[in-house]
Amino acid sequence: MSTELSTSTPGRVRPLRLLAALALSLAVITASNAGLSVIGTAIFSAPDDFCAFLPRNSVPMTLEWVALATIGWGLLAHYTVRAKWWFYQGTRVFVLVSWLASPLALATWRSVLGVVTLDLMVVVGATVTYLALTRIAPTTCRVTA
């Protein structure tokens, strides 16, 4: 059930809040990726050269995806009434597509538990981004009479 009013028109998101959500998402995801990378290599015996665990690869990719999600959230907030619902659905699709790509990593003879760790990174990143954008930069709905 949506908490948005059915008589409302698309809202807007404050740009400074959007930037704050972006910055917080990047900081939290980068820290969690670093921790999960250590777990993946030390505990799960993923190879040290597993490219998804290397900061030079994971940080720019995280920046790209969080920036795209932020732009998407801003556009949804501006053009749709049920922005939060649509953003949630988009986040679910992103995670599912990422998980479907996991067998490709396994096909390159990567560690199964390393790929599972990579999947955890995706879930943590998607969750953090979703929560940051919808809580820190919520839409302000305009009500029509």
Summary of the structure (lengths in Angstrom):
residues: 145
radius of gyration: 17.4
end to end distance: 22.4
largest distance: 60.8
contacts: 439
relative contact order: 0.25
helix: 73%
strand: 6%
